[in-house]
Amino acid sequence: MADVIRVAGVEDVMPGKGIVAEVNGKSIAVFNVEGMLYAIDNTCVHRGGPLGEGDLDGEVVSCPWHGWEYNVKTGACVNNPSACVVSYPVQIDGSDVKVEV
């Protein structure tokens, strides 16, 4: 059974931005796309760049190291469809953002 872990407050994830959280030893990026929150692995599969520090354009984040792009809703890689990252279910509980890992 998956754990549901608090990663931030709703106010911590600004619209059009991402944050990074450590959850059970995993680095996870959480993004706010027009008020909806999404979570994916923070590590780019290309060279390990921190996706949570990348620029978010709509629902696509660009890795700050080499520009690989990922859909934050699904984890699908725009550049290479066979190279995706894991996406995690997000729950809002009051003012808490929780991720299921």
MDTraj code that builds the backbone (N, CA, C; nanometers):
import mdtraj as md
import numpy as np

residues = "MET ALA ASP VAL ILE ARG VAL ALA GLY VAL GLU ASP VAL MET PRO GLY LYS GLY ILE VAL ALA GLU VAL ASN GLY LYS SER ILE ALA VAL PHE ASN VAL GLU GLY MET LEU TYR ALA ILE ASP ASN THR CYS VAL HIS ARG GLY GLY PRO LEU GLY GLU GLY ASP LEU ASP GLY GLU VAL VAL SER CYS PRO TRP HIS GLY TRP GLU TYR ASN VAL LYS THR GLY ALA CYS VAL ASN ASN PRO SER ALA CYS VAL VAL SER TYR PRO VAL GLN ILE ASP GLY SER ASP VAL LYS VAL GLU VAL".split()
xyz = np.array([
    [0.0838, -0.1180, 0.0000],
    [0.0000, 0.0000, 0.0000],
    [0.0892, 0.1257, 0.0000],
    [0.0493, 0.2239, -0.0744],
    [0.1266, 0.3477, -0.0874],
    [0.1100, 0.4359, 0.0361],
    [0.2147, 0.5153, 0.0620],
    [0.2089, 0.6142, 0.1687],
    [0.1632, 0.7466, 0.1097],
    [0.0843, 0.8218, 0.1869],
    [0.0436, 0.9563, 0.1475],
    [0.1144, 1.0519, 0.2424],
    [0.2051, 1.1322, 0.1875],
    [0.2957, 1.2145, 0.2670],
    [0.2753, 1.3628, 0.2365],
    [0.2698, 1.4443, 0.3419],
    [0.2627, 1.5898, 0.3237],
    [0.3961, 1.6389, 0.2691],
    [0.3908, 1.7176, 0.1609],
    [0.5140, 1.7698, 0.1010],
    [0.5244, 1.9212, 0.1082],
    [0.4103, 1.9895, 0.1247],
    [0.4114, 2.1361, 0.1262],
    [0.2738, 2.1866, 0.1664],
    [0.2663, 2.3175, 0.1841],
    [0.1377, 2.3839, 0.1976],
    [0.0932, 2.4297, 0.0589],
    [-0.0354, 2.4399, 0.0382],
    [-0.0867, 2.4838, -0.0920],
    [-0.0241, 2.6172, -0.1326],
    [-0.0049, 2.7066, -0.0360],
    [0.0504, 2.8391, -0.0650],
    [0.1981, 2.8344, -0.1040],
    [0.2648, 2.7203, -0.0821],
    [0.4070, 2.7071, -0.1153],
    [0.4325, 2.6814, -0.2640],
    [0.3300, 2.6368, -0.3359],
    [0.3467, 2.6035, -0.4772],
    [0.2698, 2.7077, -0.5591],
    [0.3419, 2.8091, -0.6022],
    [0.2811, 2.9221, -0.6732],
    [0.2384, 2.8810, -0.8142],
    [0.1311, 2.9407, -0.8667],
    [0.0872, 2.9102, -1.0037],
    [0.2003, 2.9298, -1.1048],
    [0.2161, 2.8315, -1.1931],
    [0.3188, 2.8380, -1.2961],
    [0.4587, 2.8065, -1.2470],
    [0.4696, 2.7529, -1.1249],
    [0.6003, 2.7238, -1.0648],
    [0.6046, 2.5809, -1.0110],
    [0.7235, 2.5393, -0.9723],
    [0.7432, 2.4094, -0.9111],
    [0.8264, 2.4203, -0.7855],
    [0.8193, 2.3187, -0.7026],
    [0.9039, 2.3072, -0.5845],
    [0.9594, 2.1653, -0.5805],
    [1.0592, 2.1454, -0.4970],
    [1.1183, 2.0134, -0.4794],
    [1.0951, 1.9687, -0.3357],
    [1.0575, 1.8418, -0.3188],
    [1.0360, 1.7846, -0.1858],
    [1.1018, 1.6471, -0.1795],
    [1.1506, 1.6133, -0.0619],
    [1.2058, 1.4796, -0.0383],
    [1.0970, 1.3967, 0.0296],
    [1.0644, 1.2831, -0.0305],
    [0.9585, 1.1971, 0.0210],
    [1.0090, 1.0536, 0.0250],
    [1.0204, 0.9992, 0.1450],
    [1.0661, 0.8609, 0.1615],
    [1.1933, 0.8325, 0.0820],
    [1.2872, 0.9247, 0.0847],
    [1.4137, 0.9066, 0.0153],
    [1.4113, 0.9377, -0.1330],
    [1.2981, 0.9851, -0.1833],
    [1.2861, 1.0206, -0.3246],
    [1.2753, 1.1715, -0.3389],
    [1.3369, 1.2231, -0.4438],
    [1.3243, 1.3649, -0.4746],
    [1.2090, 1.3804, -0.5738],
    [1.1091, 1.4582, -0.5332],
    [0.9875, 1.4749, -0.6131],
    [0.9653, 1.6227, -0.6421],
    [0.9266, 1.6512, -0.7661],
    [0.8939, 1.7878, -0.8070],
    [0.7421, 1.8023, -0.8093],
    [0.6931, 1.9105, -0.7493],
    [0.5494, 1.9386, -0.7446],
    [0.5257, 2.0696, -0.8185],
    [0.4296, 2.0689, -0.9113],
    [0.4028, 2.1841, -0.9964],
    [0.2587, 2.2300, -0.9843],
    [0.2385, 2.3610, -1.0004],
    [0.1053, 2.4209, -1.0001],
    [0.0739, 2.4653, -1.1424],
    [-0.0214, 2.3956, -1.2053],
    [-0.0666, 2.4294, -1.3404],
    [-0.2093, 2.4802, -1.3293],
    [-0.2236, 2.6112, -1.3360],
    [-0.3553, 2.6753, -1.3300],
    [-0.4368, 2.6288, -1.2093],
    [-0.3699, 2.6199, -1.0941],
    [-0.4392, 2.5840, -0.9702],
    [-0.4466, 2.4354, -0.9408],
    [-0.4100, 2.3518, -1.0369],
    [-0.4061, 2.2068, -1.0146],
    [-0.2620, 2.1667, -0.9874],
    [-0.2414, 2.0769, -0.8899],
    [-0.1075, 2.0363, -0.8515],
    [-0.0751, 1.8974, -0.9038],
    [0.0489, 1.8827, -0.9525],
    [0.0963, 1.7574, -1.0112],
    [0.2348, 1.7278, -0.9569],
    [0.2683, 1.5986, -0.9432],
    [0.3978, 1.5581, -0.8910],
    [0.4614, 1.4543, -0.9828],
    [0.5921, 1.4748, -1.0088],
    [0.6709, 1.3799, -1.0883],
    [0.8071, 1.3627, -1.0211],
    [0.8803, 1.2597, -1.0648],
    [1.0187, 1.2469, -1.0192],
    [1.0921, 1.3760, -1.0511],
    [1.1799, 1.4164, -0.9633],
    [1.2553, 1.5398, -0.9809],
    [1.3760, 1.5214, -1.0727],
    [1.4102, 1.3995, -1.1083],
    [1.5334, 1.3720, -1.1807],
    [1.5086, 1.3454, -1.3287],
    [1.5653, 1.4296, -1.4137],
    [1.5572, 1.4126, -1.5592],
    [1.6285, 1.2831, -1.5979],
    [1.5674, 1.2040, -1.6859],
    [1.6281, 1.0773, -1.7260],
    [1.7463, 1.0974, -1.8205],
    [1.7619, 1.2153, -1.8775],
    [1.8725, 1.2410, -1.9705],
    [2.0063, 1.2456, -1.8981],
    [2.0218, 1.3376, -1.8026],
    [2.1483, 1.3524, -1.7307],
    [2.1294, 1.3821, -1.5824],
    [2.0083, 1.3600, -1.5310],
    [1.9860, 1.3742, -1.3872],
    [1.9570, 1.5147, -1.3386],
    [1.9213, 1.6049, -1.4289],
    [1.8915, 1.7424, -1.3896],
    [1.7701, 1.7521, -1.2986],
    [1.7630, 1.8590, -1.2184],
    [1.6540, 1.8780, -1.1222],
    [1.5308, 1.9427, -1.1883],
    [1.4320, 1.8631, -1.2237],
    [1.3145, 1.9129, -1.2949],
    [1.2375, 2.0182, -1.2160],
    [1.2355, 2.0069, -1.0852],
    [1.1636, 2.1031, -1.0023],
    [1.2211, 2.2437, -1.0092],
    [1.3415, 2.2574, -1.0617],
    [1.4041, 2.3874, -1.0784],
    [1.3900, 2.4398, -1.2211],
    [1.3222, 2.3625, -1.3064],
    [1.3062, 2.4015, -1.4462],
    [1.1941, 2.5008, -1.4670],
    [1.1896, 2.5570, -1.5885],
    [1.0833, 2.6505, -1.6262],
    [0.9592, 2.5741, -1.6676],
    [0.8441, 2.6173, -1.6166],
    [0.7164, 2.5554, -1.6475],
    [0.6438, 2.6409, -1.7499],
    [0.6056, 2.5811, -1.8627],
    [0.5302, 2.6484, -1.9679],
    [0.4023, 2.5679, -1.9890],
    [0.2919, 2.6163, -1.9345],
    [0.1687, 2.5380, -1.9379],
    [0.1872, 2.4150, -1.8516],
    [0.1751, 2.2969, -1.9130],
    [0.1920, 2.1725, -1.8381],
    [0.3239, 2.1023, -1.8709],
    [0.4175, 2.1762, -1.9318],
    [0.5470, 2.1184, -1.9693],
    [0.6593, 2.1898, -1.8946],
    [0.7445, 2.1100, -1.8283],
    [0.8616, 2.1649, -1.7601],
    [0.9851, 2.1310, -1.8425],
    [1.0784, 2.2260, -1.8489],
    [1.2054, 2.2054, -1.9184],
    [1.3153, 2.1828, -1.8156],
    [1.3938, 2.0785, -1.8344],
    [1.5061, 2.0530, -1.7454],
    [1.6048, 2.1688, -1.7573],
    [1.6475, 2.2249, -1.6444],
    [1.7379, 2.3398, -1.6492],
    [1.8781, 2.3063, -1.7006],
    [1.9144, 2.1800, -1.7074],
    [2.0492, 2.1436, -1.7519],
    [2.0606, 2.1343, -1.9035],
    [1.9711, 2.0597, -1.9693],
    [1.9859, 2.0367, -2.1134],
    [1.8558, 2.0545, -2.1913],
    [1.7518, 2.1030, -2.1257],
    [1.6293, 2.1393, -2.1954],
    [1.5326, 2.0270, -2.2287],
    [1.5566, 1.9055, -2.1802],
    [1.4575, 1.8010, -2.2056],
    [1.3265, 1.8439, -2.1409],
    [1.2150, 1.8131, -2.2064],
    [1.0841, 1.8589, -2.1602],
    [0.9960, 1.7414, -2.1196],
    [0.9193, 1.7647, -2.0117],
    [0.8294, 1.6621, -1.9575],
    [0.6929, 1.7217, -1.9295],
    [0.5891, 1.6436, -1.9574],
    [0.4536, 1.6820, -1.9210],
    [0.4372, 1.6517, -1.7725],
    [0.4089, 1.7542, -1.6929],
    [0.4011, 1.7339, -1.5476],
    [0.2750, 1.6592, -1.5058],
    [0.1755, 1.6519, -1.5933],
    [0.0540, 1.5773, -1.5610],
    [0.0752, 1.4270, -1.5731],
    [0.1604, 1.3851, -1.6682],
    [0.1750, 1.2435, -1.6992],
    [0.3153, 1.1883, -1.6774],
    [0.4164, 1.2753, -1.6754],
    [0.5554, 1.2314, -1.6686],
    [0.6147, 1.1978, -1.8040],
    [0.5354, 1.2091, -1.9111],
    [0.5830, 1.1761, -2.0456],
    [0.6879, 1.2767, -2.0920],
    [0.7937, 1.2241, -2.1540],
    [0.9000, 1.3088, -2.2073],
    [0.8597, 1.3547, -2.3478],
    [0.8625, 1.4845, -2.3701],
    [0.8259, 1.5416, -2.4992],
    [0.9323, 1.5086, -2.6031],
    [1.0603, 1.5122, -2.5638],
    [1.1717, 1.4888, -2.6552],
    [1.1873, 1.3429, -2.6952],
    [1.1589, 1.2537, -2.6031],
    [1.1806, 1.1115, -2.6252],
    [1.0685, 1.0348, -2.5556],
    [0.9624, 0.9992, -2.6283],
    [0.8459, 0.9353, -2.5663],
    [0.8764, 0.8049, -2.4907],
    [0.9902, 0.7425, -2.5182],
    [1.0223, 0.6190, -2.4458],
    [1.0926, 0.6467, -2.3125],
    [1.1228, 0.7750, -2.2853],
    [1.1962, 0.8116, -2.1630],
    [1.1092, 0.9001, -2.0750],
    [1.0237, 0.8385, -1.9951],
    [0.9350, 0.9173, -1.9095],
    [0.9826, 0.9101, -1.7637],
    [0.9271, 0.9975, -1.6812],
    [0.9513, 0.9928, -1.5377],
    [0.8212, 0.9513, -1.4696],
    [0.8323, 0.9021, -1.3471],
    [0.7148, 0.8572, -1.2723],
    [0.6327, 0.9790, -1.2300],
    [0.5024, 0.9688, -1.2444],
    [0.4132, 1.0714, -1.1896],
    [0.3447, 1.0121, -1.0670],
    [0.3133, 1.0994, -0.9713],
    [0.2559, 1.0563, -0.8442],
    [0.1225, 1.1256, -0.8221],
    [0.0235, 1.0547, -0.7681],
    [-0.1036, 1.1187, -0.7341],
    [-0.0842, 1.2244, -0.6259],
    [-0.1535, 1.3360, -0.6408],
    [-0.1483, 1.4460, -0.5449],
    [-0.2856, 1.4611, -0.4805],
    [-0.2863, 1.4841, -0.3504],
    [-0.4097, 1.5102, -0.2767],
    [-0.3962, 1.6438, -0.2037],
    [-0.5060, 1.7162, -0.1986],
    [-0.5114, 1.8383, -0.1188],
    [-0.5970, 1.8072, 0.0032],
    [-0.5388, 1.8302, 0.1212],
    [-0.6082, 1.8041, 0.2472],
    [-0.6043, 1.9325, 0.3267],
    [-0.7128, 2.0112, 0.3177],
    [-0.7138, 2.1433, 0.3805],
    [-0.6142, 2.2312, 0.3089],
    [-0.5102, 2.2753, 0.3790],
    [-0.4055, 2.3582, 0.3164],
    [-0.2790, 2.2768, 0.2907],
    [-0.2858, 2.1452, 0.3072],
    [-0.1689, 2.0588, 0.2873],
    [-0.1701, 1.9947, 0.1493],
    [-0.0515, 1.9889, 0.0873],
    [-0.0317, 1.9146, -0.0366],
    [0.0310, 1.7820, 0.0022],
    [-0.0342, 1.6720, -0.0377],
    [0.0150, 1.5394, -0.0058],
    [0.0369, 1.4612, -0.1348],
    [0.1439, 1.3817, -0.1351],
    [0.1781, 1.3015, -0.2517],
    [0.1736, 1.1543, -0.2107],
    [0.1174, 1.0717, -0.2992],
    [0.1094, 0.9288, -0.2758],
    [0.2292, 0.8605, -0.3404],
    [0.3140, 0.8001, -0.2554],
    [0.4336, 0.7330, -0.3055],
    [0.4361, 0.5863, -0.2623],
])
top = md.Topology()
chain = top.add_chain()
for i, resn in enumerate(residues, 1):
    res = top.add_residue(resn, chain, resSeq=i)
    for name in ("N", "CA", "C"):
        top.add_atom(name, md.element.get_by_symbol(name[0]), res)
traj = md.Trajectory(xyz[None], top)
